[in-house]
């Protein structure tokens, strides 16, 4: 049964990563900002290879930051600095 749960977790992480990449692609930001966000997603993807649950938490936090409009490390909406 544990293996079945692990496969479901892999599917969930994969779907969330796909969604996150689509969100990043759709943002109205500079190329540099988009690259910074994509790098963060690559770090999360790499982390998923070792710790799926941890990667899912990081991914959820990343998406929540994007959804709220709060600046994400390496990105600032509107081209200003990344401070709140």
Gaussian input, Z-matrix of N, CA and C with variables (Angstrom, degrees):
# hf/3-21g

backbone

0 1
 N
 C     1     B1
 C     2     B2     1     A1
 N     3     B3     2     A2     1     D1
 C     4     B4     3     A3     2     D2
 C     5     B5     4     A4     3     D3
 N     6     B6     5     A5     4     D4
 C     7     B7     6     A6     5     D5
 C     8     B8     7     A7     6     D6
 N     9     B9     8     A8     7     D7
 C    10    B10     9     A9     8     D8
 C    11    B11    10    A10     9     D9
 N    12    B12    11    A11    10    D10
 C    13    B13    12    A12    11    D11
 C    14    B14    13    A13    12    D12
 N    15    B15    14    A14    13    D13
 C    16    B16    15    A15    14    D14
 C    17    B17    16    A16    15    D15
 N    18    B18    17    A17    16    D16
 C    19    B19    18    A18    17    D17
 C    20    B20    19    A19    18    D18
 N    21    B21    20    A20    19    D19
 C    22    B22    21    A21    20    D20
 C    23    B23    22    A22    21    D21
 N    24    B24    23    A23    22    D22
 C    25    B25    24    A24    23    D23
 C    26    B26    25    A25    24    D24
 N    27    B27    26    A26    25    D25
 C    28    B28    27    A27    26    D26
 C    29    B29    28    A28    27    D27
 N    30    B30    29    A29    28    D28
 C    31    B31    30    A30    29    D29
 C    32    B32    31    A31    30    D30
 N    33    B33    32    A32    31    D31
 C    34    B34    33    A33    32    D32
 C    35    B35    34    A34    33    D33
 N    36    B36    35    A35    34    D34
 C    37    B37    36    A36    35    D35
 C    38    B38    37    A37    36    D36
 N    39    B39    38    A38    37    D37
 C    40    B40    39    A39    38    D38
 C    41    B41    40    A40    39    D39
 N    42    B42    41    A41    40    D40
 C    43    B43    42    A42    41    D41
 C    44    B44    43    A43    42    D42
 N    45    B45    44    A44    43    D43
 C    46    B46    45    A45    44    D44
 C    47    B47    46    A46    45    D45
 N    48    B48    47    A47    46    D46
 C    49    B49    48    A48    47    D47
 C    50    B50    49    A49    48    D48
 N    51    B51    50    A50    49    D49
 C    52    B52    51    A51    50    D50
 C    53    B53    52    A52    51    D51
 N    54    B54    53    A53    52    D52
 C    55    B55    54    A54    53    D53
 C    56    B56    55    A55    54    D54
 N    57    B57    56    A56    55    D55
 C    58    B58    57    A57    56    D56
 C    59    B59    58    A58    57    D57
 N    60    B60    59    A59    58    D58
 C    61    B61    60    A60    59    D59
 C    62    B62    61    A61    60    D60
 N    63    B63    62    A62    61    D61
 C    64    B64    63    A63    62    D62
 C    65    B65    64    A64    63    D63
 N    66    B66    65    A65    64    D64
 C    67    B67    66    A66    65    D65
 C    68    B68    67    A67    66    D66
 N    69    B69    68    A68    67    D67
 C    70    B70    69    A69    68    D68
 C    71    B71    70    A70    69    D69
 N    72    B72    71    A71    70    D70
 C    73    B73    72    A72    71    D71
 C    74    B74    73    A73    72    D72
 N    75    B75    74    A74    73    D73
 C    76    B76    75    A75    74    D74
 C    77    B77    76    A76    75    D75
 N    78    B78    77    A77    76    D76
 C    79    B79    78    A78    77    D77
 C    80    B80    79    A79    78    D78
 N    81    B81    80    A80    79    D79
 C    82    B82    81    A81    80    D80
 C    83    B83    82    A82    81    D81
 N    84    B84    83    A83    82    D82
 C    85    B85    84    A84    83    D83
 C    86    B86    85    A85    84    D84
 N    87    B87    86    A86    85    D85
 C    88    B88    87    A87    86    D86
 C    89    B89    88    A88    87    D87
 N    90    B90    89    A89    88    D88
 C    91    B91    90    A90    89    D89
 C    92    B92    91    A91    90    D90
 N    93    B93    92    A92    91    D91
 C    94    B94    93    A93    92    D92
 C    95    B95    94    A94    93    D93
 N    96    B96    95    A95    94    D94
 C    97    B97    96    A96    95    D95
 C    98    B98    97    A97    96    D96
 N    99    B99    98    A98    97    D97
 C   100   B100    99    A99    98    D98
 C   101   B101   100   A100    99    D99
 N   102   B102   101   A101   100   D100
 C   103   B103   102   A102   101   D101
 C   104   B104   103   A103   102   D102
 N   105   B105   104   A104   103   D103
 C   106   B106   105   A105   104   D104
 C   107   B107   106   A106   105   D105
 N   108   B108   107   A107   106   D106
 C   109   B109   108   A108   107   D107
 C   110   B110   109   A109   108   D108
 N   111   B111   110   A110   109   D109
 C   112   B112   111   A111   110   D110
 C   113   B113   112   A112   111   D111
 N   114   B114   113   A113   112   D112
 C   115   B115   114   A114   113   D113
 C   116   B116   115   A115   114   D114
 N   117   B117   116   A116   115   D115
 C   118   B118   117   A117   116   D116
 C   119   B119   118   A118   117   D117
 N   120   B120   119   A119   118   D118
 C   121   B121   120   A120   119   D119
 C   122   B122   121   A121   120   D120
 N   123   B123   122   A122   121   D121
 C   124   B124   123   A123   122   D122
 C   125   B125   124   A124   123   D123
 N   126   B126   125   A125   124   D124
 C   127   B127   126   A126   125   D125
 C   128   B128   127   A127   126   D126
 N   129   B129   128   A128   127   D127
 C   130   B130   129   A129   128   D128
 C   131   B131   130   A130   129   D129
 N   132   B132   131   A131   130   D130
 C   133   B133   132   A132   131   D131
 C   134   B134   133   A133   132   D132
 N   135   B135   134   A134   133   D133
 C   136   B136   135   A135   134   D134
 C   137   B137   136   A136   135   D135
 N   138   B138   137   A137   136   D136
 C   139   B139   138   A138   137   D137
 C   140   B140   139   A139   138   D138
 N   141   B141   140   A140   139   D139
 C   142   B142   141   A141   140   D140
 C   143   B143   142   A142   141   D141
 N   144   B144   143   A143   142   D142
 C   145   B145   144   A144   143   D143
 C   146   B146   145   A145   144   D144
 N   147   B147   146   A146   145   D145
 C   148   B148   147   A147   146   D146
 C   149   B149   148   A148   147   D147
 N   150   B150   149   A149   148   D148
 C   151   B151   150   A150   149   D149
 C   152   B152   151   A151   150   D150
 N   153   B153   152   A152   151   D151
 C   154   B154   153   A153   152   D152
 C   155   B155   154   A154   153   D153
 N   156   B156   155   A155   154   D154
 C   157   B157   156   A156   155   D155
 C   158   B158   157   A157   156   D156
 N   159   B159   158   A158   157   D157
 C   160   B160   159   A159   158   D158
 C   161   B161   160   A160   159   D159
 N   162   B162   161   A161   160   D160
 C   163   B163   162   A162   161   D161
 C   164   B164   163   A163   162   D162
 N   165   B165   164   A164   163   D163
 C   166   B166   165   A165   164   D164
 C   167   B167   166   A166   165   D165
 N   168   B168   167   A167   166   D166
 C   169   B169   168   A168   167   D167
 C   170   B170   169   A169   168   D168
 N   171   B171   170   A170   169   D169
 C   172   B172   171   A171   170   D170
 C   173   B173   172   A172   171   D171
 N   174   B174   173   A173   172   D172
 C   175   B175   174   A174   173   D173
 C   176   B176   175   A175   174   D174
 N   177   B177   176   A176   175   D175
 C   178   B178   177   A177   176   D176
 C   179   B179   178   A178   177   D177
 N   180   B180   179   A179   178   D178
 C   181   B181   180   A180   179   D179
 C   182   B182   181   A181   180   D180
 N   183   B183   182   A182   181   D181
 C   184   B184   183   A183   182   D182
 C   185   B185   184   A184   183   D183
 N   186   B186   185   A185   184   D184
 C   187   B187   186   A186   185   D185
 C   188   B188   187   A187   186   D186
 N   189   B189   188   A188   187   D187
 C   190   B190   189   A189   188   D188
 C   191   B191   190   A190   189   D189
 N   192   B192   191   A191   190   D190
 C   193   B193   192   A192   191   D191
 C   194   B194   193   A193   192   D192
 N   195   B195   194   A194   193   D193
 C   196   B196   195   A195   194   D194
 C   197   B197   196   A196   195   D195
 N   198   B198   197   A197   196   D196
 C   199   B199   198   A198   197   D197
 C   200   B200   199   A199   198   D198
 N   201   B201   200   A200   199   D199
 C   202   B202   201   A201   200   D200
 C   203   B203   202   A202   201   D201
 N   204   B204   203   A203   202   D202
 C   205   B205   204   A204   203   D203
 C   206   B206   205   A205   204   D204
 N   207   B207   206   A206   205   D205
 C   208   B208   207   A207   206   D206
 C   209   B209   208   A208   207   D207
 N   210   B210   209   A209   208   D208
 C   211   B211   210   A210   209   D209
 C   212   B212   211   A211   210   D210
 N   213   B213   212   A212   211   D211
 C   214   B214   213   A213   212   D212
 C   215   B215   214   A214   213   D213
 N   216   B216   215   A215   214   D214
 C   217   B217   216   A216   215   D215
 C   218   B218   217   A217   216   D216
 N   219   B219   218   A218   217   D217
 C   220   B220   219   A219   218   D218
 C   221   B221   220   A220   219   D219
 N   222   B222   221   A221   220   D220
 C   223   B223   222   A222   221   D221
 C   224   B224   223   A223   222   D222
 N   225   B225   224   A224   223   D223
 C   226   B226   225   A225   224   D224
 C   227   B227   226   A226   225   D225
 N   228   B228   227   A227   226   D226
 C   229   B229   228   A228   227   D227
 C   230   B230   229   A229   228   D228
 N   231   B231   230   A230   229   D229
 C   232   B232   231   A231   230   D230
 C   233   B233   232   A232   231   D231
 N   234   B234   233   A233   232   D232
 C   235   B235   234   A234   233   D233
 C   236   B236   235   A235   234   D234
 N   237   B237   236   A236   235   D235
 C   238   B238   237   A237   236   D236
 C   239   B239   238   A238   237   D237
 N   240   B240   239   A239   238   D238
 C   241   B241   240   A240   239   D239
 C   242   B242   241   A241   240   D240
 N   243   B243   242   A242   241   D241
 C   244   B244   243   A243   242   D242
 C   245   B245   244   A244   243   D243
 N   246   B246   245   A245   244   D244
 C   247   B247   246   A246   245   D245
 C   248   B248   247   A247   246   D246
 N   249   B249   248   A248   247   D247
 C   250   B250   249   A249   248   D248
 C   251   B251   250   A250   249   D249

   B1=1.4547
   B2=1.5307
   B3=1.3294
   B4=1.4615
   B5=1.5237
   B6=1.3171
   B7=1.4627
   B8=1.5253
   B9=1.3274
   B10=1.4574
   B11=1.5229
   B12=1.3064
   B13=1.4549
   B14=1.5158
   B15=1.3188
   B16=1.4636
   B17=1.5273
   B18=1.3149
   B19=1.4666
   B20=1.5232
   B21=1.3168
   B22=1.4631
   B23=1.5283
   B24=1.3236
   B25=1.4617
   B26=1.5296
   B27=1.3351
   B28=1.4696
   B29=1.5294
   B30=1.3264
   B31=1.4701
   B32=1.5251
   B33=1.3208
   B34=1.4523
   B35=1.5282
   B36=1.3230
   B37=1.4636
   B38=1.5300
   B39=1.3158
   B40=1.4659
   B41=1.5310
   B42=1.3184
   B43=1.4624
   B44=1.5276
   B45=1.3223
   B46=1.4684
   B47=1.5282
   B48=1.3362
   B49=1.4641
   B50=1.5246
   B51=1.3126
   B52=1.4683
   B53=1.5231
   B54=1.3264
   B55=1.4625
   B56=1.5307
   B57=1.3206
   B58=1.4675
   B59=1.5255
   B60=1.3166
   B61=1.4668
   B62=1.5259
   B63=1.3301
   B64=1.4662
   B65=1.5287
   B66=1.3127
   B67=1.4616
   B68=1.5220
   B69=1.3146
   B70=1.4654
   B71=1.5310
   B72=1.3315
   B73=1.4681
   B74=1.5204
   B75=1.3299
   B76=1.4638
   B77=1.5279
   B78=1.3256
   B79=1.4565
   B80=1.5226
   B81=1.3116
   B82=1.4667
   B83=1.5219
   B84=1.3371
   B85=1.4598
   B86=1.5219
   B87=1.3178
   B88=1.4585
   B89=1.5337
   B90=1.3137
   B91=1.4676
   B92=1.5241
   B93=1.3269
   B94=1.4696
   B95=1.5254
   B96=1.3238
   B97=1.4677
   B98=1.5255
   B99=1.3237
   B100=1.4654
   B101=1.5387
   B102=1.3383
   B103=1.4635
   B104=1.5291
   B105=1.3233
   B106=1.4689
   B107=1.5280
   B108=1.3101
   B109=1.4637
   B110=1.5293
   B111=1.3199
   B112=1.4699
   B113=1.5227
   B114=1.3302
   B115=1.4726
   B116=1.5246
   B117=1.3268
   B118=1.4786
   B119=1.5182
   B120=1.3329
   B121=1.4594
   B122=1.5261
   B123=1.3227
   B124=1.4645
   B125=1.5244
   B126=1.3212
   B127=1.4681
   B128=1.5259
   B129=1.3239
   B130=1.4696
   B131=1.5285
   B132=1.3306
   B133=1.4649
   B134=1.5230
   B135=1.3156
   B136=1.4632
   B137=1.5225
   B138=1.3126
   B139=1.4666
   B140=1.5309
   B141=1.3227
   B142=1.4646
   B143=1.5287
   B144=1.3115
   B145=1.4660
   B146=1.5224
   B147=1.3349
   B148=1.4613
   B149=1.5236
   B150=1.3406
   B151=1.4671
   B152=1.5215
   B153=1.3195
   B154=1.4641
   B155=1.5227
   B156=1.3137
   B157=1.4723
   B158=1.5247
   B159=1.3155
   B160=1.4626
   B161=1.5195
   B162=1.3202
   B163=1.4625
   B164=1.5272
   B165=1.3209
   B166=1.4618
   B167=1.5250
   B168=1.3308
   B169=1.4677
   B170=1.5269
   B171=1.3353
   B172=1.4663
   B173=1.5276
   B174=1.3139
   B175=1.4556
   B176=1.5269
   B177=1.3165
   B178=1.4720
   B179=1.5231
   B180=1.3235
   B181=1.4658
   B182=1.5370
   B183=1.3169
   B184=1.4606
   B185=1.5351
   B186=1.3326
   B187=1.4629
   B188=1.5265
   B189=1.3161
   B190=1.4654
   B191=1.5236
   B192=1.3385
   B193=1.4637
   B194=1.5190
   B195=1.3247
   B196=1.4652
   B197=1.5301
   B198=1.3277
   B199=1.4731
   B200=1.5198
   B201=1.3247
   B202=1.4609
   B203=1.5240
   B204=1.3328
   B205=1.4533
   B206=1.5122
   B207=1.3436
   B208=1.4669
   B209=1.5086
   B210=1.3081
   B211=1.4622
   B212=1.5251
   B213=1.3049
   B214=1.4478
   B215=1.5160
   B216=1.3255
   B217=1.4669
   B218=1.5301
   B219=1.3196
   B220=1.4472
   B221=1.5150
   B222=1.3257
   B223=1.4678
   B224=1.5099
   B225=1.2959
   B226=1.4603
   B227=1.5121
   B228=1.3022
   B229=1.4607
   B230=1.5244
   B231=1.2971
   B232=1.4380
   B233=1.5244
   B234=1.3166
   B235=1.4549
   B236=1.5161
   B237=1.3436
   B238=1.4542
   B239=1.5082
   B240=1.3330
   B241=1.4634
   B242=1.5235
   B243=1.2890
   B244=1.4724
   B245=1.5169
   B246=1.3217
   B247=1.4629
   B248=1.5207
   B249=1.3392
   B250=1.4704
   B251=1.5071
   A1=112.31
   A2=116.43
   A3=119.60
   A4=110.50
   A5=116.27
   A6=120.23
   A7=110.33
   A8=118.03
   A9=120.77
   A10=110.56
   A11=118.01
   A12=121.86
   A13=111.68
   A14=116.26
   A15=121.39
   A16=110.00
   A17=117.77
   A18=120.91
   A19=110.77
   A20=116.86
   A21=120.48
   A22=110.58
   A23=116.35
   A24=120.77
   A25=110.38
   A26=117.13
   A27=120.59
   A28=110.19
   A29=116.53
   A30=120.95
   A31=111.18
   A32=117.15
   A33=121.72
   A34=111.01
   A35=116.33
   A36=120.23
   A37=110.02
   A38=117.47
   A39=120.67
   A40=110.88
   A41=117.66
   A42=121.34
   A43=111.09
   A44=116.88
   A45=120.76
   A46=111.04
   A47=117.31
   A48=120.25
   A49=110.71
   A50=116.47
   A51=120.43
   A52=109.71
   A53=116.79
   A54=121.48
   A55=110.54
   A56=116.65
   A57=120.73
   A58=111.08
   A59=117.24
   A60=119.89
   A61=110.71
   A62=117.26
   A63=120.42
   A64=110.49
   A65=117.51
   A66=121.32
   A67=110.05
   A68=117.22
   A69=121.19
   A70=109.86
   A71=116.94
   A72=119.97
   A73=112.06
   A74=117.45
   A75=121.05
   A76=113.54
   A77=118.52
   A78=121.15
   A79=111.60
   A80=115.30
   A81=121.66
   A82=107.87
   A83=115.42
   A84=122.24
   A85=108.41
   A86=115.35
   A87=119.76
   A88=109.98
   A89=115.29
   A90=119.75
   A91=111.24
   A92=116.74
   A93=119.78
   A94=111.16
   A95=116.86
   A96=120.43
   A97=110.64
   A98=116.38
   A99=120.52
   A100=110.44
   A101=116.55
   A102=120.00
   A103=111.08
   A104=116.93
   A105=120.33
   A106=110.65
   A107=116.89
   A108=120.65
   A109=110.40
   A110=116.86
   A111=120.36
   A112=110.63
   A113=116.82
   A114=119.76
   A115=110.74
   A116=116.43
   A117=118.67
   A118=110.96
   A119=116.19
   A120=118.84
   A121=111.60
   A122=117.37
   A123=120.10
   A124=111.42
   A125=116.68
   A126=120.43
   A127=109.86
   A128=116.51
   A129=120.22
   A130=110.15
   A131=116.91
   A132=121.19
   A133=110.41
   A134=116.67
   A135=120.76
   A136=110.54
   A137=116.79
   A138=120.73
   A139=111.16
   A140=116.41
   A141=120.52
   A142=111.61
   A143=117.06
   A144=120.22
   A145=111.72
   A146=116.57
   A147=121.21
   A148=112.98
   A149=116.54
   A150=121.19
   A151=109.42
   A152=116.48
   A153=120.44
   A154=112.69
   A155=116.25
   A156=118.88
   A157=111.48
   A158=117.06
   A159=120.78
   A160=111.39
   A161=116.30
   A162=120.34
   A163=110.50
   A164=117.23
   A165=120.49
   A166=110.63
   A167=117.30
   A168=120.39
   A169=110.48
   A170=117.00
   A171=120.98
   A172=110.79
   A173=116.35
   A174=121.03
   A175=110.98
   A176=116.49
   A177=119.86
   A178=111.40
   A179=116.80
   A180=121.08
   A181=110.34
   A182=117.16
   A183=122.73
   A184=110.12
   A185=116.83
   A186=120.37
   A187=111.77
   A188=116.91
   A189=120.06
   A190=110.54
   A191=117.18
   A192=120.68
   A193=110.59
   A194=117.45
   A195=120.21
   A196=111.23
   A197=116.31
   A198=120.79
   A199=112.26
   A200=116.64
   A201=119.87
   A202=112.17
   A203=116.18
   A204=119.42
   A205=113.38
   A206=116.78
   A207=120.22
   A208=108.62
   A209=116.61
   A210=118.94
   A211=111.22
   A212=115.46
   A213=122.84
   A214=106.23
   A215=117.18
   A216=120.23
   A217=109.81
   A218=115.48
   A219=119.93
   A220=113.91
   A221=116.69
   A222=119.94
   A223=109.18
   A224=116.78
   A225=120.42
   A226=108.13
   A227=116.82
   A228=121.15
   A229=108.17
   A230=116.85
   A231=120.55
   A232=114.77
   A233=117.49
   A234=120.62
   A235=115.61
   A236=119.33
   A237=121.20
   A238=110.32
   A239=115.25
   A240=116.58
   A241=109.73
   A242=117.05
   A243=121.46
   A244=112.87
   A245=118.09
   A246=119.07
   A247=110.69
   A248=118.32
   A249=121.54
   A250=112.80
   D1=-38.10
   D2=179.89
   D3=-56.52
   D4=-40.33
   D5=-179.74
   D6=-62.28
   D7=-40.30
   D8=178.74
   D9=-62.63
   D10=-41.70
   D11=178.03
   D12=-63.77
   D13=-36.73
   D14=179.10
   D15=-66.34
   D16=-40.68
   D17=178.69
   D18=-64.56
   D19=-39.37
   D20=177.30
   D21=-64.26
   D22=-38.53
   D23=178.22
   D24=-65.75
   D25=-41.86
   D26=175.44
   D27=-57.63
   D28=-45.77
   D29=179.77
   D30=-61.36
   D31=-41.82
   D32=-179.98
   D33=-64.37
   D34=-47.27
   D35=179.66
   D36=-62.44
   D37=-43.35
   D38=-179.98
   D39=-61.50
   D40=-43.89
   D41=179.83
   D42=-65.07
   D43=-40.85
   D44=179.79
   D45=-67.90
   D46=-38.62
   D47=176.92
   D48=-64.38
   D49=-41.81
   D50=178.42
   D51=-61.18
   D52=-43.69
   D53=178.40
   D54=-63.06
   D55=-43.93
   D56=-178.75
   D57=-62.16
   D58=-41.41
   D59=178.06
   D60=-64.24
   D61=-38.16
   D62=177.57
   D63=-65.02
   D64=-40.32
   D65=178.20
   D66=-62.56
   D67=-46.82
   D68=-179.60
   D69=-61.35
   D70=-42.91
   D71=179.08
   D72=-61.36
   D73=-32.33
   D74=-174.82
   D75=-84.94
   D76=-10.31
   D77=-177.97
   D78=-69.16
   D79=145.69
   D80=175.72
   D81=-91.94
   D82=81.63
   D83=-177.78
   D84=-135.26
   D85=168.29
   D86=178.00
   D87=-70.38
   D88=164.39
   D89=177.60
   D90=-60.91
   D91=-39.56
   D92=178.98
   D93=-63.26
   D94=-42.12
   D95=178.69
   D96=-64.61
   D97=-42.29
   D98=179.38
   D99=-62.84
   D100=-41.14
   D101=177.70
   D102=-62.63
   D103=-40.45
   D104=179.07
   D105=-63.07
   D106=-41.41
   D107=178.54
   D108=-67.38
   D109=-41.46
   D110=178.71
   D111=-63.23
   D112=-37.22
   D113=176.85
   D114=-62.09
   D115=-41.14
   D116=177.60
   D117=-61.19
   D118=-39.86
   D119=178.23
   D120=-66.34
   D121=-35.31
   D122=176.67
   D123=-65.59
   D124=-37.24
   D125=176.66
   D126=-63.80
   D127=-42.62
   D128=178.77
   D129=-64.80
   D130=-40.78
   D131=178.17
   D132=-60.57
   D133=-43.79
   D134=178.85
   D135=-64.22
   D136=-40.76
   D137=179.27
   D138=-62.98
   D139=-32.27
   D140=-178.61
   D141=-63.06
   D142=-24.70
   D143=179.16
   D144=-67.35
   D145=-24.91
   D146=-178.39
   D147=-106.35
   D148=-33.47
   D149=-172.34
   D150=-147.16
   D151=89.90
   D152=-177.08
   D153=-60.74
   D154=-46.33
   D155=-178.01
   D156=-64.17
   D157=-41.56
   D158=177.55
   D159=-63.93
   D160=-41.68
   D161=178.71
   D162=-64.30
   D163=-38.77
   D164=178.34
   D165=-63.97
   D166=-40.80
   D167=177.19
   D168=-62.19
   D169=-45.10
   D170=179.32
   D171=-63.32
   D172=-40.97
   D173=-179.96
   D174=-65.26
   D175=-43.52
   D176=177.71
   D177=-62.04
   D178=-40.22
   D179=178.11
   D180=-65.45
   D181=-42.21
   D182=178.17
   D183=-59.74
   D184=-48.35
   D185=-179.54
   D186=-65.85
   D187=-37.84
   D188=178.02
   D189=-62.95
   D190=-39.70
   D191=177.60
   D192=-63.81
   D193=-42.51
   D194=178.16
   D195=-64.99
   D196=-44.37
   D197=-178.40
   D198=-64.30
   D199=-33.79
   D200=-176.69
   D201=-81.25
   D202=-14.00
   D203=-177.23
   D204=83.64
   D205=-0.70
   D206=176.34
   D207=-68.15
   D208=145.94
   D209=177.49
   D210=-61.99
   D211=138.90
   D212=175.39
   D213=-104.66
   D214=144.18
   D215=-179.23
   D216=-48.66
   D217=127.39
   D218=179.64
   D219=87.84
   D220=4.60
   D221=-176.52
   D222=-148.52
   D223=140.51
   D224=172.79
   D225=-137.57
   D226=126.90
   D227=179.23
   D228=-68.14
   D229=130.43
   D230=176.83
   D231=88.33
   D232=3.66
   D233=174.49
   D234=80.87
   D235=-0.05
   D236=177.63
   D237=-79.85
   D238=-167.97
   D239=177.91
   D240=-76.26
   D241=171.41
   D242=-173.84
   D243=-88.82
   D244=10.29
   D245=-179.52
   D246=-79.68
   D247=148.76
   D248=-178.69
   D249=-67.97

